[in-house]
Amino acid sequence: MAANESWWMWQQPRLVSEARLLLREAEINAERKVSLLRCAFGLTSILLFLVVIIPQEAPGSPLQRQTPFIFVYSAAYFIGGCITYYMSTQSRYRAWIAWVFTGADILFWLMLMVSGMMNVGIPANLLVGTPPVFVIFLILSLVSLRSNPALQIAALVSIMLSLVLLALLARWYFPDYPVSGDAVLFSLFQSPQNVVRISIFFLAGLTLVYLALRTRALLMQAIERSIERTNLGRYLPAQLVDRLAQTNADWLENGVSVEAAVMFVDIRNFTARAESMQPSDLRTFLSEYRAIISASVDSHGGILDKFVGDGAMAVFGAPEQGPDDAVNALDCAKAIRAGIAGWNTSLVAAGKQGVSVGIGIHFGTVFCGAIGDTTRLEFTVLGDTVNVASRLESLTKEFHCPVIASSELLQRVPQDRLLPEWEKLNNVSIRGHAKNMQLFGLSSA
């Protein structure tokens, strides 16, 4: 099974529902375009007949007798376009609209052919050379815009049967013209040549059937990718969606190891604060806090791995490493502190207690990928680097520093980018590490 299929198999019921909505939207847009083209054809047909045909015909001529039928046909085409345009909205559209009006197009065309045959007296062998026959291509082309192979096949079969019916009807009413007079002209409309013409109509129709199949497949592929992209955005960090939309999900399921900076942020004394807040106030408080963290991480090229209560974890350099990952992590920490300071101004002005946060940052090897099973998958980063970064955040309380960073991180930052407030902490023992680590903390609170 393909990686993308296995990745979202558990979501199939919802994906099917979303696919239907997107497909319906595409069908509505197609029907509206067909409606406009139908209106344009109706008006053009009337205009051409008035400007090109009528001035050349004497009163009482066969084409003059055919004029009312052409006007009725053209007007019906125009009115049908107006009706389908009106019905092609989300609230009024139904799937049968395309079938009904395609059938109406073919029926009106057949009636026009019959009326022309009766009024003008067209013999059977000349029937396929009359201008109304070429409306076939217009009808089939309009159907192809709907990207509905079943409708395309039904229209092609109906038109071919109509041609056979017309030929039989014309032969019953009028015999073939004998090969006399302009023998060369009439010889071009004998049975072999007409079979070739009808075969060309049929092959053109088959080509449009293939086009409908191809377009439908591309449409479904686009819908699938759109749905997949939307769902990736729901369950994965936004920065990964573009990459996954361009590649398959193998690397995400298998995971990759990269060098990255990991940051943990936590509100100090949050538990005591939360106990004194109403649920609605707590929700608003956390929403404002998370907005600050999210904006800071996003603006510095990081990925917000997760929020857990008042804690946040971000990574810089996963899944793709960059030369400025360590710098971006430090700049993000600075932006978070600035954002919290601005928020505190609003909180104090509202008579509320200000907020203090602790930030721990470490740099090292991490594993990043999708963790979970078929019921839930989650992008995350794992490894000792993550554990150390979490413990550095905890140490900010012990050392009374707003930010603590490891030497592994700071040595990857150019000297001119380091804040002078960084102070070297004595070798610190990190739980789970046999050797002490060299850490640095910001001296400013």
DRENLUM-239130 format. One record per residue (C-alpha): x, y negated, z negated; residue in one letter. Coordinates in nm, 2 decimals, m for minus. Last residue first. Example, Ala and Ser with C-alpha at 12.3 -4.5 7.8 and 13.67 -1.06 7.14 Angstrom:
BEGIN
[[1.37, 0.11, m0.71], 's']
[[1.23, 0.45, m0.78], 'a']
// end
This chain:
BEGIN
[[1.52, m3.87, m3.47], 'a']
[[1.85, m3.97, m3.33], 's']
[[2.15, m3.74, m3.39], 's']
[[2.08, m3.52, m3.10], 'l']
[[2.20, m3.17, m3.16], 'g']
[[2.48, m2.96, m3.02], 'f']
[[2.54, m2.59, m3.06], 'l']
[[2.84, m2.36, m3.06], 'q']
[[2.72, m2.01, m3.12], 'm']
[[2.82, m1.76, m3.39], 'n']
[[2.90, m1.41, m3.29], 'k']
[[2.70, m1.10, m3.37], 'a']
[[2.38, m1.24, m3.22], 'h']
[[2.04, m1.11, m3.32], 'g']
[[1.97, m1.40, m3.54], 'r']
[[2.18, m1.69, m3.44], 'i']
[[2.46, m1.79, m3.67], 's']
[[2.57, m2.15, m3.62], 'v']
[[2.92, m2.27, m3.57], 'n']
[[2.91, m2.63, m3.70], 'n']
[[2.70, m2.87, m3.50], 'l']
[[2.85, m3.10, m3.25], 'k']
[[2.66, m3.42, m3.22], 'e']
[[2.49, m3.56, m2.91], 'w']
[[2.40, m3.92, m2.95], 'e']
[[2.64, m4.03, m2.67], 'p']
[[2.39, m3.89, m2.42], 'l']
[[2.55, m3.67, m2.15], 'l']
[[2.50, m3.77, m1.78], 'r']
[[2.85, m3.93, m1.74], 'd']
[[3.00, m3.60, m1.87], 'q']
[[2.84, m3.40, m1.59], 'p']
[[2.61, m3.13, m1.73], 'v']
[[2.70, m2.76, m1.69], 'r']
[[2.90, m2.77, m2.01], 'q']
[[2.59, m2.89, m2.19], 'l']
[[2.39, m2.57, m2.12], 'l']
[[2.64, m2.31, m2.23], 'e']
[[2.72, m2.54, m2.53], 's']
[[2.37, m2.48, m2.65], 's']
[[2.11, m2.75, m2.69], 'a']
[[1.93, m2.88, m3.00], 'i']
[[1.67, m3.15, m2.97], 'v']
[[1.47, m3.35, m3.23], 'p']
[[1.73, m3.28, m3.50], 'c']
[[1.65, m3.22, m3.86], 'h']
[[1.91, m2.94, m3.88], 'f']
[[1.67, m2.68, m4.03], 'e']
[[1.37, m2.81, m3.83], 'k']
[[1.56, m2.82, m3.51], 't']
[[1.67, m2.46, m3.58], 'l']
[[1.33, m2.33, m3.47], 's']
[[1.39, m2.48, m3.12], 'e']
[[1.73, m2.31, m3.11], 'l']
[[1.56, m1.98, m3.19], 'r']
[[1.33, m2.01, m2.89], 's']
[[1.62, m2.09, m2.66], 'a']
[[1.81, m1.79, m2.80], 'v']
[[1.52, m1.56, m2.72], 'n']
[[1.48, m1.69, m2.37], 'v']
[[1.85, m1.65, m2.30], 't']
[[1.84, m1.29, m2.44], 'd']
[[1.60, m1.19, m2.16], 'g']
[[1.26, m1.27, m2.01], 'l']
[[1.10, m1.51, m1.77], 'v']
[[0.73, m1.50, m1.69], 't']
[[0.47, m1.47, m1.42], 'f']
[[0.16, m1.29, m1.54], 'e']
[[m0.04, m1.00, m1.40], 'l']
[[m0.37, m0.87, m1.55], 'r']
[[m0.59, m0.57, m1.49], 't']
[[m0.35, m0.39, m1.25], 't']
[[m0.07, m0.41, m1.50], 'd']
[[0.16, m0.67, m1.65], 'g']
[[0.48, m0.86, m1.59], 'i']
[[0.54, m1.05, m1.27], 'a']
[[0.90, m1.18, m1.22], 'g']
[[1.19, m1.36, m1.38], 'c']
[[1.48, m1.20, m1.56], 'f']
[[1.71, m1.45, m1.72], 'v']
[[2.08, m1.52, m1.73], 't']
[[2.20, m1.82, m1.92], 'g']
[[2.13, m2.17, m2.03], 'f']
[[1.97, m2.28, m2.36], 'h']
[[1.74, m2.56, m2.47], 'i']
[[1.55, m2.61, m2.80], 'g']
[[1.30, m2.89, m2.85], 'i']
[[1.13, m2.99, m3.17], 'g']
[[0.83, m3.22, m3.17], 'v']
[[0.70, m3.50, m3.39], 's']
[[0.35, m3.64, m3.38], 'v']
[[0.20, m3.95, m3.52], 'g']
[[m0.09, m3.95, m3.78], 'q']
[[m0.41, m4.11, m3.68], 'k']
[[m0.55, m4.46, m3.73], 'g']
[[m0.64, m4.51, m3.37], 'a']
[[m0.34, m4.74, m3.32], 'a']
[[m0.13, m4.47, m3.48], 'v']
[[m0.25, m4.22, m3.22], 'l']
[[m0.20, m4.46, m2.93], 's']
[[0.15, m4.54, m3.03], 't']
[[0.22, m4.17, m3.09], 'n']
[[0.13, m4.10, m2.73], 'w']
[[0.39, m4.34, m2.61], 'g']
[[0.65, m4.17, m2.83], 'a']
[[0.54, m3.83, m2.72], 'i']
[[0.59, m3.93, m2.36], 'g']
[[0.94, m4.06, m2.43], 'a']
[[1.03, m3.74, m2.61], 'r']
[[0.90, m3.54, m2.32], 'i']
[[1.09, m3.75, m2.08], 'a']
[[1.42, m3.70, m2.27], 'k']
[[1.35, m3.32, m2.28], 'a']
[[1.29, m3.33, m1.91], 'c']
[[1.61, m3.51, m1.85], 'd']
[[1.79, m3.24, m2.04], 'l']
[[1.63, m2.96, m1.84], 'a']
[[1.69, m3.14, m1.51], 'n']
[[2.06, m3.17, m1.60], 'v']
[[2.08, m2.80, m1.66], 'a']
[[1.90, m2.71, m1.34], 'd']
[[2.10, m2.96, m1.13], 'd']
[[2.29, m2.73, m0.90], 'p']
[[1.98, m2.52, m0.82], 'g']
[[1.87, m2.17, m0.88], 'q']
[[1.55, m2.03, m0.72], 'e']
[[1.32, m1.81, m0.93], 'p']
[[1.39, m1.97, m1.17], 'a']
[[1.62, m2.26, m1.20], 'g']
[[1.46, m2.47, m1.48], 'f']
[[1.23, m2.28, m1.72], 'v']
[[0.96, m2.40, m1.95], 'a']
[[0.81, m2.27, m2.27], 'm']
[[0.54, m2.45, m2.47], 'a']
[[0.43, m2.42, m2.83], 'g']
[[0.12, m2.59, m2.98], 'd']
[[m0.09, m2.28, m2.93], 'g']
[[0.10, m2.06, m2.69], 'v']
[[0.16, m2.25, m2.36], 'f']
[[0.33, m2.07, m2.08], 'k']
[[0.59, m2.06, m1.81], 'd']
[[0.59, m2.43, m1.72], 'l']
[[0.82, m2.43, m1.42], 'i']
[[1.08, m2.70, m1.39], 'g']
[[1.15, m2.95, m1.11], 'g']
[[1.18, m3.25, m1.33], 'h']
[[0.84, m3.41, m1.25], 's']
[[0.67, m3.08, m1.32], 'd']
[[0.82, m3.04, m1.67], 'v']
[[0.74, m3.39, m1.77], 's']
[[0.38, m3.38, m1.64], 'a']
[[0.31, m3.04, m1.81], 's']
[[0.45, m3.15, m2.14], 'i']
[[0.25, m3.47, m2.15], 'i']
[[m0.07, m3.30, m2.04], 'a']
[[m0.01, m3.03, m2.30], 'r']
[[m0.02, m3.29, m2.58], 'y']
[[m0.33, m3.46, m2.45], 'e']
[[m0.51, m3.12, m2.42], 's']
[[m0.39, m3.01, m2.76], 'l']
[[m0.54, m3.32, m2.93], 'f']
[[m0.86, m3.30, m2.73], 't']
[[m0.91, m2.94, m2.83], 'r']
[[m0.82, m3.01, m3.19], 'l']
[[m1.07, m3.30, m3.20], 'd']
[[m1.35, m3.07, m3.07], 's']
[[m1.25, m2.80, m3.32], 'p']
[[m1.26, m3.04, m3.62], 'q']
[[m0.91, m3.12, m3.76], 'm']
[[m0.78, m3.06, m4.11], 's']
[[m0.65, m2.71, m4.05], 'e']
[[m0.48, m2.82, m3.72], 'a']
[[m0.25, m3.06, m3.91], 'r']
[[m0.13, m2.79, m4.15], 'a']
[[m0.06, m2.56, m3.86], 't']
[[0.11, m2.83, m3.65], 'f']
[[0.38, m2.91, m3.90], 'n']
[[0.62, m2.98, m3.62], 'r']
[[0.50, m2.95, m3.27], 'i']
[[0.69, m2.71, m3.05], 'd']
[[0.89, m2.72, m2.73], 'v']
[[1.10, m2.44, m2.59], 'f']
[[1.33, m2.48, m2.29], 'm']
[[1.51, m2.23, m2.07], 'v']
[[1.79, m2.32, m1.83], 'a']
[[1.85, m2.07, m1.55], 'a']
[[2.10, m1.82, m1.41], 'e']
[[1.90, m1.57, m1.21], 'v']
[[1.79, m1.21, m1.23], 's']
[[1.50, m1.11, m1.00], 'v']
[[1.17, m0.93, m1.04], 'g']
[[1.03, m0.62, m0.86], 'n']
[[0.67, m0.75, m0.86], 'e']
[[0.78, m1.11, m0.77], 'l']
[[1.04, m1.00, m0.52], 'w']
[[0.79, m0.78, m0.34], 'd']
[[0.52, m1.06, m0.33], 'a']
[[0.55, m1.13, 0.04], 'n']
[[0.68, m1.46, 0.18], 't']
[[0.55, m1.79, 0.30], 'q']
[[0.24, m1.81, 0.07], 'a']
[[0.46, m1.67, m0.21], 'l']
[[0.70, m1.96, m0.18], 'r']
[[0.42, m2.22, m0.17], 'd']
[[0.25, m2.07, m0.47], 'v']
[[0.56, m2.05, m0.69], 'l']
[[0.58, m2.42, m0.78], 'q']
[[0.21, m2.41, m0.89], 'a']
[[0.29, m2.17, m1.17], 'p']
[[0.10, m1.84, m1.13], 'l']
[[m0.24, m1.72, m1.22], 'y']
[[m0.48, m1.98, m1.08], 'r']
[[m0.24, m2.10, m0.80], 'g']
[[m0.19, m1.74, m0.69], 'l']
[[m0.57, m1.72, m0.67], 'n']
[[m0.59, m2.02, m0.43], 't']
[[m0.31, m1.89, m0.22], 'r']
[[m0.47, m1.55, m0.19], 'e']
[[m0.80, m1.70, m0.09], 'i']
[[m0.63, m1.91, 0.17], 's']
[[m0.43, m1.62, 0.30], 'r']
[[m0.74, m1.40, 0.33], 'e']
[[m0.93, m1.68, 0.50], 'i']
[[m0.64, m1.73, 0.75], 'a']
[[m0.63, m1.36, 0.82], 'q']
[[m1.01, m1.35, 0.86], 'm']
[[m0.99, m1.63, 1.11], 'l']
[[m0.70, m1.47, 1.30], 'l']
[[m0.90, m1.15, 1.33], 'a']
[[m1.21, m1.34, 1.44], 'r']
[[m1.00, m1.52, 1.70], 't']
[[m0.86, m1.20, 1.84], 'r']
[[m1.20, m1.03, 1.85], 'l']
[[m1.36, m1.34, 2.01], 'a']
[[m1.07, m1.36, 2.26], 'l']
[[m1.11, m0.99, 2.35], 'y']
[[m1.48, m1.05, 2.41], 'v']
[[m1.39, m1.35, 2.62], 'l']
[[m1.17, m1.14, 2.83], 't']
[[m1.45, m0.88, 2.86], 'l']
[[m1.68, m1.16, 2.99], 'g']
[[m1.42, m1.26, 3.25], 'a']
[[m1.40, m0.90, 3.35], 'l']
[[m1.78, m0.89, 3.39], 'f']
[[m1.80, m1.20, 3.60], 'f']
[[m1.51, m1.07, 3.82], 'i']
[[m1.70, m0.74, 3.86], 's']
[[m2.00, m0.94, 3.97], 'i']
[[m1.80, m1.11, 4.23], 'r']
[[m1.64, m0.79, 4.35], 'v']
[[m1.98, m0.62, 4.38], 'v']
[[m2.09, m0.92, 4.58], 'n']
[[m1.80, m0.87, 4.82], 'q']
[[m1.89, m0.50, 4.87], 'p']
[[m2.26, m0.58, 4.91], 's']
[[m2.24, m0.84, 5.18], 'q']
[[m2.20, m1.21, 5.09], 'f']
[[m1.88, m1.29, 5.27], 'l']
[[m2.03, m1.15, 5.59], 's']
[[m2.29, m1.43, 5.58], 'f']
[[m2.02, m1.69, 5.62], 'l']
[[m1.83, m1.51, 5.89], 'v']
[[m2.14, m1.43, 6.09], 'a']
[[m2.26, m1.79, 6.11], 'd']
[[m2.56, m1.72, 6.32], 'g']
[[m2.62, m1.35, 6.25], 's']
[[m2.53, m1.10, 5.99], 'v']
[[m2.89, m1.03, 5.87], 'p']
[[m2.99, m1.22, 5.55], 'y']
[[m3.08, m0.96, 5.29], 'd']
[[m3.45, m0.90, 5.24], 'p']
[[m3.65, m1.13, 5.02], 'f']
[[m3.91, m1.05, 4.75], 'y']
[[m3.80, m0.70, 4.65], 'w']
[[m3.43, m0.77, 4.71], 'r']
[[m3.46, m1.08, 4.49], 'a']
[[m3.62, m0.88, 4.21], 'l']
[[m3.35, m0.61, 4.23], 'l']
[[m3.07, m0.87, 4.24], 'a']
[[m3.23, m1.06, 3.95], 'l']
[[m3.26, m0.74, 3.74], 'l']
[[m2.90, m0.65, 3.81], 'v']
[[m2.79, m1.00, 3.72], 'l']
[[m3.00, m0.99, 3.40], 's']
[[m2.84, m0.66, 3.30], 'l']
[[m2.50, m0.83, 3.33], 'm']
[[m2.62, m1.12, 3.13], 'i']
[[m2.75, m0.90, 2.85], 's']
[[m2.43, m0.69, 2.84], 'v']
[[m2.22, m1.01, 2.81], 'l']
[[m2.44, m1.16, 2.54], 'a']
[[m2.44, m0.85, 2.33], 'a']
[[m2.07, m0.81, 2.36], 'i']
[[m2.01, m1.17, 2.25], 'q']
[[m2.26, m1.14, 1.97], 'l']
[[m2.07, m0.84, 1.84], 'a']
[[m1.74, m1.01, 1.88], 'p']
[[m1.84, m1.32, 1.68], 'n']
[[m1.57, m1.59, 1.70], 's']
[[m1.85, m1.86, 1.73], 'r']
[[m1.65, m2.04, 2.00], 'l']
[[m1.68, m1.72, 2.22], 's']
[[m2.06, m1.77, 2.24], 'v']
[[m2.01, m2.12, 2.40], 'l']
[[m1.77, m1.96, 2.65], 's']
[[m2.02, m1.69, 2.74], 'l']
[[m2.29, m1.94, 2.81], 'i']
[[m2.06, m2.16, 3.01], 'l']
[[m1.93, m1.88, 3.22], 'f']
[[m2.28, m1.76, 3.30], 'i']
[[m2.37, m2.11, 3.41], 'v']
[[m2.18, m2.00, 3.72], 'f']
[[m2.50, m1.82, 3.84], 'v']
[[m2.68, m2.16, 3.84], 'p']
[[m2.46, m2.27, 4.14], 'p']
[[m2.58, m2.01, 4.38], 't']
[[m2.33, m1.76, 4.53], 'g']
[[m2.45, m1.46, 4.33], 'v']
[[m2.80, m1.48, 4.48], 'l']
[[m2.68, m1.48, 4.84], 'l']
[[m2.72, m1.10, 4.89], 'n']
[[m3.06, m1.09, 4.72], 'a']
[[m3.22, m1.35, 4.94], 'p']
[[m3.28, m1.70, 4.80], 'i']
[[m3.62, m1.84, 4.88], 'g']
[[m3.58, m2.19, 4.74], 'v']
[[m3.88, m2.20, 4.52], 'n']
[[m3.89, m1.83, 4.42], 'm']
[[m3.52, m1.78, 4.38], 'm']
[[m3.48, m2.11, 4.20], 'g']
[[m3.76, m2.01, 3.96], 's']
[[m3.60, m1.68, 3.90], 'v']
[[m3.26, m1.83, 3.83], 'm']
[[m3.40, m2.09, 3.60], 'l']
[[m3.59, m1.83, 3.41], 'm']
[[m3.28, m1.62, 3.37], 'l']
[[m3.09, m1.93, 3.24], 'w']
[[m3.37, m2.00, 2.99], 'f']
[[m3.35, m1.64, 2.87], 'l']
[[m2.97, m1.64, 2.84], 'i']
[[m2.97, m1.96, 2.64], 'd']
[[m3.26, m1.84, 2.42], 'a']
[[m3.07, m1.52, 2.34], 'g']
[[m2.78, m1.74, 2.24], 't']
[[m3.02, m1.94, 2.04], 'f']
[[m3.16, m1.65, 1.85], 'v']
[[m2.82, m1.48, 1.79], 'w']
[[m2.64, m1.79, 1.66], 'a']
[[m2.93, m1.88, 1.43], 'i']
[[m2.95, m1.53, 1.29], 'w']
[[m2.67, m1.60, 1.04], 'a']
[[m2.87, m1.87, 0.87], 'r']
[[m2.79, m2.23, 0.82], 'y']
[[m3.04, m2.46, 0.64], 'r']
[[m2.87, m2.54, 0.30], 's']
[[m2.51, m2.54, 0.42], 'q']
[[m2.59, m2.72, 0.73], 't']
[[m2.62, m2.60, 1.09], 's']
[[m3.00, m2.63, 1.11], 'm']
[[m2.98, m2.99, 1.24], 'y']
[[m2.71, m2.91, 1.49], 'y']
[[m2.91, m2.60, 1.60], 't']
[[m3.21, m2.82, 1.66], 'i']
[[m3.02, m3.09, 1.85], 'c']
[[m2.85, m2.82, 2.07], 'g']
[[m3.18, m2.66, 2.15], 'g']
[[m3.32, m3.00, 2.25], 'i']
[[m3.03, m3.04, 2.49], 'f']
[[m3.07, m2.70, 2.64], 'y']
[[m3.44, m2.73, 2.66], 'a']
[[m3.40, m3.07, 2.84], 'a']
[[m3.16, m2.90, 3.09], 's']
[[m3.40, m2.62, 3.16], 'y']
[[m3.70, m2.84, 3.18], 'v']
[[m3.52, m3.08, 3.41], 'f']
[[m3.40, m2.79, 3.63], 'i']
[[m3.75, m2.65, 3.65], 'f']
[[m3.90, m2.99, 3.74], 'p']
[[m3.64, m3.03, 4.02], 't']
[[m3.70, m2.69, 4.19], 'q']
[[m3.96, m2.83, 4.43], 'r']
[[m3.71, m3.10, 4.53], 'q']
[[m3.45, m2.82, 4.58], 'l']
[[m3.69, m2.65, 4.83], 'p']
[[m3.74, m2.98, 5.03], 's']
[[m4.07, m3.16, 4.98], 'g']
[[m3.91, m3.50, 4.99], 'p']
[[m3.56, m3.49, 5.15], 'a']
[[m3.26, m3.40, 4.95], 'e']
[[m2.93, m3.58, 4.93], 'q']
[[m3.04, m3.84, 4.66], 'p']
[[m3.17, m3.55, 4.44], 'i']
[[m2.85, m3.34, 4.44], 'i']
[[m2.56, m3.56, 4.33], 'v']
[[m2.68, m3.84, 4.10], 'v']
[[m3.00, m3.70, 3.96], 'l']
[[m2.88, m3.34, 3.94], 'f']
[[m2.55, m3.44, 3.80], 'l']
[[m2.71, m3.65, 3.53], 'l']
[[m2.96, m3.38, 3.43], 'i']
[[m2.68, m3.12, 3.40], 's']
[[m2.46, m3.36, 3.21], 't']
[[m2.73, m3.43, 2.95], 'l']
[[m2.79, m3.06, 2.89], 'g']
[[m2.42, m2.98, 2.88], 'f']
[[m2.35, m3.25, 2.62], 'a']
[[m2.63, m3.12, 2.40], 'c']
[[m2.50, m2.77, 2.43], 'r']
[[m2.15, m2.89, 2.35], 'l']
[[m2.28, m3.07, 2.04], 'l']
[[m2.46, m2.75, 1.93], 's']
[[m2.15, m2.53, 1.99], 'v']
[[m1.95, m2.76, 1.77], 'k']
[[m2.21, m2.74, 1.49], 'r']
[[m2.22, m2.36, 1.53], 'e']
[[m1.85, m2.34, 1.49], 'a']
[[m1.85, m2.55, 1.17], 'n']
[[m2.13, m2.34, 1.03], 'i']
[[m1.95, m2.01, 1.11], 'e']
[[m1.63, m2.14, 0.94], 'a']
[[m1.83, m2.23, 0.63], 'e']
[[m1.99, m1.89, 0.63], 'r']
[[m1.65, m1.73, 0.66], 'l']
[[m1.52, m1.93, 0.36], 'l']
[[m1.82, m1.83, 0.15], 'l']
[[m1.80, m1.47, 0.26], 'r']
[[m1.43, m1.46, 0.17], 'a']
[[m1.50, m1.61, m0.17], 'e']
[[m1.74, m1.33, m0.24], 's']
[[m1.51, m1.06, m0.11], 'v']
[[m1.23, m1.21, m0.32], 'l']
[[m1.44, m1.19, m0.63], 'r']
[[m1.51, m0.82, m0.58], 'p']
[[m1.15, m0.75, m0.48], 'q']
[[m0.98, m0.91, m0.78], 'q']
[[m0.81, m0.58, m0.90], 'w']
[[m0.66, m0.53, m0.56], 'm']
[[m0.48, m0.86, m0.59], 'w']
[[m0.12, m0.75, m0.62], 'w']
[[m0.18, m0.41, m0.46], 's']
[[m0.28, m0.58, m0.14], 'e']
[[0.00, m0.83, m0.15], 'n']
[[0.26, m0.56, m0.20], 'a']
[[0.13, m0.35, 0.09], 'a']
[[0.00, 0.00, 0.00], 'm']
// end
